[in-house]
Amino acid sequence: MSTAYLHDLAAAPPEDRLQRLISAPEDQWFDRKSARIAPKDLARALVAFSNAEGGTVVIGIRDGAFDADLLSPEKENAIRQTAVDFTLPPVRMEISQIALDNGRSVLRLDIPPSEHVHETISGEVYLRVGDESKKLTYAQRRELDYDRGSSHFEHEPVHEITLGDLVPEEFARYRSVIGATADDATALRARSLLRRDGTLTQAAALLFAEHPQEWLPQAFVRVTRFSDDSPGTGSRQNMESGKDERFEGPIPRIIDSAAACVESWMPHRRALGTSGKFSDQPIVPTDAWLEGLVNAVVHRSYSMAGDHIRVNIFPSRIEIESPGRFPGLADPTRPLDIARYARNPRIARVCSDLGITQERGEGIRRIFEEMRLVGLADPEYHQTGGSVQLSLTTLSRLSAEQQESLPRGAEEILSILRLHGRPLGTGDIVEESGRSRPWVRARLEELRASGVVHWDGRSARDPRAVWSLPS
């Protein structure tokens, strides 16, 4: 569900609101609960949202139907006291009602991200990941305690600017997507971007100030292109003349400008596209490097002075290096197993509002999928003492021996299997390629003999047999 969805509800007729709430998918920032829920069970969701990026819980919907009529005054009062009675330290939340038709309503609980690690009174710690509240192990909880300190920075006050210093068009866009109708201060508080004393936070400045680099000089992206796969040093440096740009300003503007630069400087190669035809393709899929760039800007450690994001473009690879190590909850050697964790939850939430980021924590997984879709090697993450580097190369997923043994027309078959991302029957591949069945069958058998594709079936005549790529 879009993070602006609940704001759109206010403009919807009351008779339409219930159906919208029922049909909206649960995600990183939205959950539905029945009015029957016990406060101790509700506490798990409150803890999970608070430990992650904040979110909203709507109470009064069960199995796709309204059940808030079960909210007696006693039950509603118990729900309002859940944070105090069942979470440690008590989770902050705002409680309101969403008016429906015929005088009905449901409860709405808004939970902001916290600078602390919260647990239930039974000592369990949860983290919101996608549409689940995941229970953390003891070791993960310790790492969360450690990592939580970095999220303090984006909530620190910035005394150098006021509301009048925000970029009008950027802030207007934000107000529009969250459906803000009240004053600017209220719109900022909706995402915890304004402190209780009325001071703007570092997150607000980074997102909307004209030039946050005045007090955070490290908050920029540098894009550089090299003529050789080795950057070289000194007089042997291979940086191309005029191909070194620095991008500053608010975060949305930095991402747009840096992305346009990378796209214009990206080397191309003649390759088979997902359409099955040869054409000029960027050496690395656009969606892969763009996801990497966005992740770097949104999740970098802005508290690390003296370091910035670097995007280095080489003839056969792209490297994106971002200040700040992976959070302790993440194992960089197993990037696909990394659970969603935002170092800057307020920045991440607003960037999702603005359509800059995905909502379900699929950034790393999407980079892998895009690289695999065109047959390139998996992304590589390297962690140094103070940064994370993502490397996207033009190396094939196939070994040199496999590439050497590929039969003519094999890339066409492989492209179809990559595009679908699931096992396909011979008939499916025949239909997609427009080739004859004997030709497709012959290519598939050759690929199978080379170990490039797998066949899964009970017998040679099994109509349900399928072909797939190795994982």
TIKEFI-822526 format. One record per residue (C-alpha): residue number from 1; residue in one letter; x, y negated, z. Coordinates in steps of 0.02 Angstrom, whole numbers, plus 32768, in hexadecimal, padded with zeros to 4 digits. Layout:
# residues N
{node NUM,"A",{X,Y,Z}};
...
This chain:
# residues 471
{node 1,"M",{8000,8000,8000}};
{node 2,"S",{803B,7F50,7FDC}};
{node 3,"T",{8073,7EF4,8078}};
{node 4,"A",{8002,7E66,8042}};
{node 5,"Y",{7F6A,7ED8,8040}};
{node 6,"L",{7F29,7EAD,80ED}};
{node 7,"H",{7F34,7DF5,80C3}};
{node 8,"D",{7ECD,7E12,8026}};
{node 9,"L",{7E46,7E5E,8095}};
{node 10,"A",{7E1C,7DB5,80DE}};
{node 11,"A",{7DE4,7D78,8034}};
{node 12,"A",{7D81,7E16,800E}};
{node 13,"P",{7CC6,7E22,8034}};
{node 14,"P",{7CA7,7E78,80DC}};
{node 15,"E",{7C4A,7F06,8086}};
{node 16,"D",{7CE7,7F30,801F}};
{node 17,"R",{7D65,7F2D,80AC}};
{node 18,"L",{7D44,7FD9,80F4}};
{node 19,"Q",{7D5C,8031,804D}};
{node 20,"R",{7DFD,7FD2,8030}};
{node 21,"L",{7E40,8007,80D8}};
{node 22,"I",{7E0E,80BB,80B9}};
{node 23,"S",{7E5B,80C4,800A}};
{node 24,"A",{7EFE,806B,8035}};
{node 25,"P",{7F8E,80E7,8045}};
{node 26,"E",{7FEC,80E8,80E8}};
{node 27,"D",{80A0,80AD,80D7}};
{node 28,"Q",{8134,8060,812F}};
{node 29,"W",{80CA,7FD5,8179}};
{node 30,"F",{8018,8019,8181}};
{node 31,"D",{7FC1,80A4,81E0}};
{node 32,"R",{7F0D,80D5,8206}};
{node 33,"K",{7ED2,8123,82A8}};
{node 34,"S",{7E2C,8167,82E4}};
{node 35,"A",{7DD0,8113,8373}};
{node 36,"R",{7DE2,81BB,83C9}};
{node 37,"I",{7E9E,81A7,83D8}};
{node 38,"A",{7EE5,81B6,8488}};
{node 39,"P",{7F4E,8121,84C0}};
{node 40,"K",{7FE5,8191,84DF}};
{node 41,"D",{7FDB,81CD,842A}};
{node 42,"L",{7FC5,811C,83E8}};
{node 43,"A",{8064,80EE,8447}};
{node 44,"R",{80CA,8158,83CE}};
{node 45,"A",{8095,80EC,833A}};
{node 46,"L",{80B4,804A,839A}};
{node 47,"V",{8163,8084,83C9}};
{node 48,"A",{8189,80BE,8317}};
{node 49,"F",{8155,801A,82C6}};
{node 50,"S",{81AE,7FB2,8349}};
{node 51,"N",{8250,8014,8334}};
{node 52,"A",{8248,8000,8277}};
{node 53,"E",{8209,7F68,8217}};
{node 54,"G",{8165,7F46,826E}};
{node 55,"G",{80BB,7F6B,8225}};
{node 56,"T",{7FFE,7F73,823A}};
{node 57,"V",{7F8F,7FF9,8285}};
{node 58,"V",{7ED4,7FF7,8261}};
{node 59,"I",{7E69,8055,82DF}};
{node 60,"G",{7DBB,8092,82B5}};
{node 61,"I",{7DD1,80FE,8219}};
{node 62,"R",{7DD6,81BC,821B}};
{node 63,"D",{7DDB,8234,8187}};
{node 64,"G",{7DA8,81AB,810E}};
{node 65,"A",{7D14,8170,8174}};
{node 66,"F",{7CEB,80E7,81F2}};
{node 67,"D",{7CEC,811F,82A7}};
{node 68,"A",{7D0C,807C,8305}};
{node 69,"D",{7C5D,808B,834E}};
{node 70,"L",{7CB2,80FF,83CD}};
{node 71,"L",{7D16,806C,8411}};
{node 72,"S",{7CBD,804F,84B4}};
{node 73,"P",{7CF5,7FB9,851B}};
{node 74,"E",{7D58,8030,858A}};
{node 75,"K",{7DAE,8084,84F7}};
{node 76,"E",{7DD7,7FDF,84A3}};
{node 77,"N",{7E1F,7F9E,8545}};
{node 78,"A",{7E8C,803A,8555}};
{node 79,"I",{7ECD,801F,84A4}};
{node 80,"R",{7EF6,7F6A,84CA}};
{node 81,"Q",{7F5B,7FA3,8561}};
{node 82,"T",{7FB6,8030,8505}};
{node 83,"A",{8058,7FD0,84EE}};
{node 84,"V",{8061,7FA2,85A6}};
{node 85,"D",{802D,804D,85E7}};
{node 86,"F",{8084,80C4,856F}};
{node 87,"T",{811F,8070,8521}};
{node 88,"L",{81C7,803C,856B}};
{node 89,"P",{81F2,7FB0,8561}};
{node 90,"P",{8140,7F7B,8533}};
{node 91,"V",{812C,7F65,8477}};
{node 92,"R",{80F1,7EB9,8443}};
{node 93,"M",{8053,7EB8,83DA}};
{node 94,"E",{7FC5,7E46,83A6}};
{node 95,"I",{7F14,7E8A,83A8}};
{node 96,"S",{7E88,7E48,833A}};
{node 97,"Q",{7DEC,7E88,82E4}};
{node 98,"I",{7DC7,7EA1,822B}};
{node 99,"A",{7D10,7E78,820E}};
{node 100,"L",{7CB1,7EF0,819D}};
{node 101,"D",{7BFC,7EF3,8164}};
{node 102,"N",{7B62,7F08,81D2}};
{node 103,"G",{7BBA,7EBF,8269}};
{node 104,"R",{7C3B,7F49,826D}};
{node 105,"S",{7CF6,7F31,8286}};
{node 106,"V",{7D99,7F90,829F}};
{node 107,"L",{7E2C,7F65,830F}};
{node 108,"R",{7ECD,7F25,82C3}};
{node 109,"L",{7F73,7F33,8320}};
{node 110,"D",{8006,7ED0,82D9}};
{node 111,"I",{80B0,7F07,831A}};
{node 112,"P",{814B,7E9D,82F4}};
{node 113,"P",{81F8,7EEC,82E5}};
{node 114,"S",{8255,7EEB,838A}};
{node 115,"E",{8307,7EC6,83BC}};
{node 116,"H",{82FC,7F53,843B}};
{node 117,"V",{82E8,800F,842D}};
{node 118,"H",{823D,8042,8471}};
{node 119,"E",{8204,80EC,84B0}};
{node 120,"T",{8166,813B,84F1}};
{node 121,"I",{8153,8154,85AD}};
{node 122,"S",{8181,820B,8591}};
{node 123,"G",{822B,81D1,854E}};
{node 124,"E",{820D,81F5,8495}};
{node 125,"V",{824F,817E,8411}};
{node 126,"Y",{81FB,816F,8366}};
{node 127,"L",{822A,8115,82C5}};
{node 128,"R",{81B4,80E9,8237}};
{node 129,"V",{81F4,8137,8195}};
{node 130,"G",{8180,8129,8100}};
{node 131,"D",{80D4,8161,813B}};
{node 132,"E",{8114,81C4,81D1}};
{node 133,"S",{8145,819F,8283}};
{node 134,"K",{81E0,820C,8296}};
{node 135,"K",{821E,8245,833F}};
{node 136,"L",{82D8,8226,8356}};
{node 137,"T",{8353,829C,83A5}};
{node 138,"Y",{83BD,8264,8438}};
{node 139,"A",{8452,8242,83C6}};
{node 140,"Q",{83E6,81DE,834D}};
{node 141,"R",{839F,817A,83DC}};
{node 142,"R",{844F,814E,8415}};
{node 143,"E",{847B,8116,8366}};
{node 144,"L",{83DC,80AE,835D}};
{node 145,"D",{840D,805A,8400}};
{node 146,"Y",{84B4,802E,83B1}};
{node 147,"D",{846D,7FF6,830A}};
{node 148,"R",{83E4,7F8C,8355}};
{node 149,"G",{8460,7F06,8386}};
{node 150,"S",{847A,7ED3,82D1}};
{node 151,"S",{83C1,7EAC,82BB}};
{node 152,"H",{83D2,7E23,833D}};
{node 153,"F",{842E,7DB5,82C2}};
{node 154,"E",{83A0,7D98,8247}};
{node 155,"H",{8332,7D61,82D8}};
{node 156,"E",{83AF,7CE5,831D}};
{node 157,"P",{837C,7C2D,8311}};
{node 158,"V",{83BC,7BB6,828C}};
{node 159,"H",{83BE,7B04,82CC}};
{node 160,"E",{8401,7AB8,822A}};
{node 161,"I",{835B,7ABF,81CC}};
{node 162,"T",{82A1,7A9E,81E5}};
{node 163,"L",{8205,7ACF,8185}};
{node 164,"G",{8221,7A3B,8113}};
{node 165,"D",{82C6,7A85,80D7}};
{node 166,"L",{8279,7B23,808D}};
{node 167,"V",{8277,7B33,7FCF}};
{node 168,"P",{81C3,7B06,7FA2}};
{node 169,"E",{81AD,7B7F,7F12}};
{node 170,"E",{81FB,7C13,7F70}};
{node 171,"F",{8194,7BF3,800C}};
{node 172,"A",{80F5,7BD7,7FA7}};
{node 173,"R",{810F,7C7F,7F53}};
{node 174,"Y",{8120,7CD2,7FFD}};
{node 175,"R",{8082,7C7F,803E}};
{node 176,"S",{8024,7CB7,7FA3}};
{node 177,"V",{8055,7D6F,7FAB}};
{node 178,"I",{8029,7D81,8064}};
{node 179,"G",{7F86,7D22,804B}};
{node 180,"A",{7FB3,7C9B,80CA}};
{node 181,"T",{7F29,7C1A,80E1}};
{node 182,"A",{7F62,7BCD,8185}};
{node 183,"D",{7FF3,7B54,81A0}};
{node 184,"D",{80A8,7B79,8174}};
{node 185,"A",{80D8,7BA5,8226}};
{node 186,"T",{8051,7C2A,822E}};
{node 187,"A",{8089,7C72,8187}};
{node 188,"L",{813A,7C82,81C8}};
{node 189,"R",{8103,7CD1,826B}};
{node 190,"A",{80A6,7D56,8206}};
{node 191,"R",{8151,7DA1,81E1}};
{node 192,"S",{81AB,7D6B,8281}};
{node 193,"L",{820E,7CE6,8223}};
{node 194,"L",{81E9,7C5C,82A0}};
{node 195,"R",{821B,7C67,8356}};
{node 196,"R",{81A5,7C3D,83E3}};
{node 197,"D",{81F9,7B94,83FD}};
{node 198,"G",{81D7,7B66,8347}};
{node 199,"T",{828A,7B82,830A}};
{node 200,"L",{82A5,7BDA,8265}};
{node 201,"T",{8305,7C7E,8267}};
{node 202,"Q",{839D,7CB3,8202}};
{node 203,"A",{8328,7D23,819D}};
{node 204,"A",{82B9,7C90,816F}};
{node 205,"A",{834F,7C28,813C}};
{node 206,"L",{839B,7CB3,80D3}};
{node 207,"L",{82F5,7CD0,807B}};
{node 208,"F",{82B8,7C1F,805D}};
{node 209,"A",{833C,7B99,8081}};
{node 210,"E",{8386,7B3C,7FEC}};
{node 211,"H",{843A,7B64,801B}};
{node 212,"P",{844F,7BD6,80B3}};
{node 213,"Q",{8507,7BE8,8085}};
{node 214,"E",{8525,7B41,80DC}};
{node 215,"W",{8525,7B9E,8184}};
{node 216,"L",{8535,7C51,8142}};
{node 217,"P",{85BD,7C3D,80BE}};
{node 218,"Q",{85CB,7CFB,80AE}};
{node 219,"A",{8518,7D0E,8070}};
{node 220,"F",{8539,7D17,7FB5}};
{node 221,"V",{8552,7D95,7F28}};
{node 222,"R",{85EB,7D96,7EB8}};
{node 223,"V",{85E0,7DEC,7E0E}};
{node 224,"T",{8680,7E14,7DB1}};
{node 225,"R",{86A4,7E71,7D0F}};
{node 226,"F",{8747,7ECA,7CEA}};
{node 227,"S",{8790,7EFF,7C42}};
{node 228,"D",{87DA,7FA1,7C88}};
{node 229,"D",{879E,8025,7D02}};
{node 230,"S",{8829,7FEF,7D77}};
{node 231,"P",{8817,7F3D,7DBA}};
{node 232,"G",{88D4,7F26,7DC0}};
{node 233,"T",{8930,7EA9,7E2E}};
{node 234,"G",{8990,7E07,7E17}};
{node 235,"S",{89C9,7DEA,7D64}};
{node 236,"R",{8981,7E93,7D35}};
{node 237,"Q",{88D2,7E69,7D70}};
{node 238,"N",{884F,7E9F,7CF1}};
{node 239,"M",{87C5,7E24,7D1B}};
{node 240,"E",{877B,7DDE,7C79}};
{node 241,"S",{8787,7D23,7C5D}};
{node 242,"G",{86E6,7CCA,7C8D}};
{node 243,"K",{869A,7D68,7CD7}};
{node 244,"D",{869E,7D3B,7D8F}};
{node 245,"E",{8601,7CEA,7DD6}};
{node 246,"R",{85C5,7CC1,7E85}};
{node 247,"F",{850B,7CB9,7EAD}};
{node 248,"E",{84C5,7C57,7F41}};
{node 249,"G",{841E,7C16,7F7F}};
{node 250,"P",{838B,7C6F,7FD0}};
{node 251,"I",{8386,7D2C,7FC3}};
{node 252,"P",{82FF,7D3A,7F3A}};
{node 253,"R",{8361,7CC0,7ECD}};
{node 254,"I",{8406,7D19,7EEC}};
{node 255,"I",{83BD,7DC0,7EB7}};
{node 256,"D",{836D,7D79,7E19}};
{node 257,"S",{8409,7D1A,7DE3}};
{node 258,"A",{8485,7DA4,7E0B}};
{node 259,"A",{8418,7E26,7DB4}};
{node 260,"A",{840D,7DBB,7D16}};
{node 261,"C",{84CA,7DAA,7D16}};
{node 262,"V",{84E9,7E65,7D2C}};
{node 263,"E",{846E,7E8D,7CA2}};
{node 264,"S",{84C1,7E14,7C28}};
{node 265,"W",{8571,7E54,7C4F}};
{node 266,"M",{8547,7F0D,7C52}};
{node 267,"P",{85A8,7F75,7BD3}};
{node 268,"H",{853D,7FE0,7B60}};
{node 269,"R",{8556,8087,7B0B}};
{node 270,"R",{84FD,80E9,7A83}};
{node 271,"A",{849B,8170,7ADC}};
{node 272,"L",{83FD,81D7,7AD9}};
{node 273,"G",{8375,817B,7B39}};
{node 274,"T",{82E2,81C4,7B97}};
{node 275,"S",{827C,81AC,7AF8}};
{node 276,"G",{82E4,8231,7AA4}};
{node 277,"K",{8334,81B6,7A2A}};
{node 278,"F",{83E5,8171,7A24}};
{node 279,"S",{83F6,80B8,7A49}};
{node 280,"D",{8467,803C,7AA2}};
{node 281,"Q",{8457,8060,7B5C}};
{node 282,"P",{84A8,800A,7BF1}};
{node 283,"I",{8534,8077,7C35}};
{node 284,"V",{84D2,8084,7CD8}};
{node 285,"P",{8412,8085,7CDC}};
{node 286,"T",{83CD,7FDA,7D07}};
{node 287,"D",{8359,801B,7D8E}};
{node 288,"A",{83EC,8072,7DE5}};
{node 289,"W",{8462,7FDD,7DF3}};
{node 290,"L",{83D4,7F64,7E15}};
{node 291,"E",{8398,7FCE,7EA7}};
{node 292,"G",{844B,7FD2,7EE7}};
{node 293,"L",{845A,7F15,7EDB}};
{node 294,"V",{83B5,7EF6,7F34}};
{node 295,"N",{83E2,7F70,7FBF}};
{node 296,"A",{8488,7F18,7FD7}};
{node 297,"V",{843B,7E6B,7FE7}};
{node 298,"V",{83AA,7EA0,8056}};
{node 299,"H",{8407,7F16,80CA}};
{node 300,"R",{84B6,7ECB,80D8}};
{node 301,"S",{84FA,7E90,817E}};
{node 302,"Y",{84E5,7DD3,8178}};
{node 303,"S",{853B,7DC1,821F}};
{node 304,"M",{85E2,7DF4,81D4}};
{node 305,"A",{8639,7D4F,81B1}};
{node 306,"G",{86B7,7D43,8124}};
{node 307,"D",{8673,7DCE,80B8}};
{node 308,"H",{85F7,7DD0,8028}};
{node 309,"I",{85A5,7E48,7FAE}};
{node 310,"R",{860F,7E78,7F18}};
{node 311,"V",{85CE,7EC0,7E74}};
{node 312,"N",{865F,7EFB,7E07}};
{node 313,"I",{863A,7F2F,7D54}};
{node 314,"F",{86B8,7FA3,7D02}};
{node 315,"P",{86B3,7FF3,7C54}};
{node 316,"S",{8679,809A,7C9E}};
{node 317,"R",{862C,8072,7D47}};
{node 318,"I",{85DC,7FF1,7DB9}};
{node 319,"E",{860D,7FD8,7E6E}};
{node 320,"I",{85A0,7F7C,7EEC}};
{node 321,"E",{85F1,7F5A,7F95}};
{node 322,"S",{858E,7F15,8027}};
{node 323,"P",{85CA,7ED9,80D3}};
{node 324,"G",{8595,7F48,8162}};
{node 325,"R",{85A2,8002,817A}};
{node 326,"F",{8511,807B,816A}};
{node 327,"P",{84AA,807E,8209}};
{node 328,"G",{84D8,8108,8281}};
{node 329,"L",{8439,8166,8251}};
{node 330,"A",{847F,817E,81A2}};
{node 331,"D",{8500,81FB,8164}};
{node 332,"P",{8554,81AE,80CA}};
{node 333,"T",{858B,825B,808F}};
{node 334,"R",{84D3,828C,807F}};
{node 335,"P",{8480,81EF,8039}};
{node 336,"L",{83E1,8247,8004}};
{node 337,"D",{83C0,8278,80B8}};
{node 338,"I",{83CD,81C6,80F9}};
{node 339,"A",{832C,8193,814F}};
{node 340,"R",{82ED,80E4,8130}};
{node 341,"Y",{833D,8068,81A7}};
{node 342,"A",{8341,7FAD,818A}};
{node 343,"R",{83CF,7F4B,81D6}};
{node 344,"N",{836B,7EAE,81B1}};
{node 345,"P",{82B5,7EE3,81CB}};
{node 346,"R",{826B,7E35,81B6}};
{node 347,"I",{82CA,7E15,8115}};
{node 348,"A",{829B,7EC2,80D5}};
{node 349,"R",{81E3,7EA5,80FB}};
{node 350,"V",{81DB,7DFE,80A1}};
{node 351,"C",{823B,7E42,800B}};
{node 352,"S",{81BA,7ECB,7FFF}};
{node 353,"D",{812F,7E48,800A}};
{node 354,"L",{8182,7DEF,7F78}};
{node 355,"G",{818E,7E8E,7F11}};
{node 356,"I",{824C,7E90,7F19}};
{node 357,"T",{825E,7F37,7F72}};
{node 358,"Q",{8205,7FDD,7F76}};
{node 359,"E",{8196,7FFE,800B}};
{node 360,"R",{81B6,80B4,8035}};
{node 361,"G",{8270,80BB,8057}};
{node 362,"E",{8296,810B,7FAE}};
{node 363,"G",{8323,8098,7F79}};
{node 364,"I",{83B2,8115,7F82}};
{node 365,"R",{8347,81A3,7F40}};
{node 366,"R",{8312,8138,7EAC}};
{node 367,"I",{83C7,8111,7E80}};
{node 368,"F",{83EC,81CC,7E7C}};
{node 369,"E",{8353,81EF,7E11}};
{node 370,"E",{837D,8168,7D92}};
{node 371,"M",{842F,81A8,7D7E}};
{node 372,"R",{83F7,825D,7D6D}};
{node 373,"L",{8370,822C,7CF1}};
{node 374,"V",{83F5,81FC,7C71}};
{node 375,"G",{846B,828A,7C9E}};
{node 376,"L",{84EB,8225,7CFE}};
{node 377,"A",{854B,8259,7D9A}};
{node 378,"D",{84FC,8238,7E43}};
{node 379,"P",{851E,8191,7E97}};
{node 380,"E",{85AE,8190,7F13}};
{node 381,"Y",{85B1,8132,7FB8}};
{node 382,"H",{8656,8107,800B}};
{node 383,"Q",{865A,80BC,80B9}};
{node 384,"T",{86EC,8052,80F4}};
{node 385,"G",{870A,8006,819E}};
{node 386,"G",{8693,7F77,8179}};
{node 387,"S",{8634,7F96,80D7}};
{node 388,"V",{85D8,8013,8069}};
{node 389,"Q",{8605,8027,7FB1}};
{node 390,"L",{858F,8073,7F31}};
{node 391,"S",{85DF,80B5,7E92}};
{node 392,"L",{8577,80DA,7DF7}};
{node 393,"T",{85DD,812C,7D6C}};
{node 394,"T",{85C4,8162,7CB9}};
{node 395,"L",{8605,8211,7CE0}};
{node 396,"S",{8591,829B,7CA8}};
{node 397,"R",{853E,8310,7D25}};
{node 398,"L",{857F,839E,7CB9}};
{node 399,"S",{862F,83E1,7CC8}};
{node 400,"A",{86A9,83C9,7C39}};
{node 401,"E",{8695,8481,7C0B}};
{node 402,"Q",{85D8,8473,7C08}};
{node 403,"Q",{85DD,83D7,7B9D}};
{node 404,"E",{8655,842E,7B25}};
{node 405,"S",{85DE,84C1,7B11}};
{node 406,"L",{853E,845D,7AF8}};
{node 407,"P",{84E4,8495,7A5A}};
{node 408,"R",{84AA,8417,79D9}};
{node 409,"G",{8405,83C9,7A10}};
{node 410,"A",{8421,83F8,7AC6}};
{node 411,"E",{841A,8343,7B01}};
{node 412,"E",{836B,8335,7ABD}};
{node 413,"I",{8332,83C8,7B28}};
{node 414,"L",{838F,8388,7BC1}};
{node 415,"S",{8343,82DC,7BAB}};
{node 416,"I",{8294,8325,7BB1}};
{node 417,"L",{82B8,838A,7C50}};
{node 418,"R",{8308,82F2,7CA4}};
{node 419,"L",{8277,8281,7C75}};
{node 420,"H",{81F6,82F3,7CC4}};
{node 421,"G",{825F,831E,7D5B}};
{node 422,"R",{8208,83C7,7D72}};
{node 423,"P",{820C,8476,7D26}};
{node 424,"L",{81BB,8483,7C79}};
{node 425,"G",{817F,8514,7C12}};
{node 426,"T",{81C2,8534,7B64}};
{node 427,"G",{811E,84F8,7B1A}};
{node 428,"D",{8129,8455,7B7A}};
{node 429,"I",{81D7,8434,7B32}};
{node 430,"V",{819D,8462,7A83}};
{node 431,"E",{810E,83E6,7A90}};
{node 432,"E",{817D,835B,7AD4}};
{node 433,"S",{8208,8372,7A54}};
{node 434,"G",{819C,8392,79BB}};
{node 435,"R",{8215,841D,798B}};
{node 436,"S",{81EA,84CF,795B}};
{node 437,"R",{81DA,854F,79E4}};
{node 438,"P",{826A,85BB,79A1}};
{node 439,"W",{82DF,8524,799C}};
{node 440,"V",{82B2,84F0,7A4E}};
{node 441,"R",{82C1,85A3,7A8E}};
{node 442,"A",{836D,85B7,7A3D}};
{node 443,"R",{83AE,8515,7A8A}};
{node 444,"L",{836A,8543,7B35}};
{node 445,"E",{83BD,85EF,7B31}};
{node 446,"E",{8463,85A0,7B03}};
{node 447,"L",{8452,8523,7B91}};
{node 448,"R",{8424,85B0,7C06}};
{node 449,"A",{84C0,8612,7BD4}};
{node 450,"S",{852B,8579,7BFA}};
{node 451,"G",{84DC,8565,7CA5}};
{node 452,"V",{8493,84BC,7C78}};
{node 453,"V",{83DD,84EC,7C91}};
{node 454,"H",{8386,856E,7CFB}};
{node 455,"W",{82FC,85E6,7CC5}};
{node 456,"D",{827D,8624,7D43}};
{node 457,"G",{8205,86AE,7D10}};
{node 458,"R",{81D6,8762,7D32}};
{node 459,"S",{81F5,87A2,7C83}};
{node 460,"A",{8223,8765,7BD5}};
{node 461,"R",{8169,875D,7BAB}};
{node 462,"D",{8132,8708,7C4C}};
{node 463,"P",{80BE,8678,7C14}};
{node 464,"R",{80E0,861E,7CB8}};
{node 465,"A",{819E,861F,7CA4}};
{node 466,"V",{81EE,8572,7CB2}};
{node 467,"W",{8293,851B,7C8C}};
{node 468,"S",{82E6,84A1,7D03}};
{node 469,"L",{8386,8442,7D23}};
{node 470,"P",{83F7,8472,7DB5}};
{node 471,"S",{83DA,8406,7E4E}};
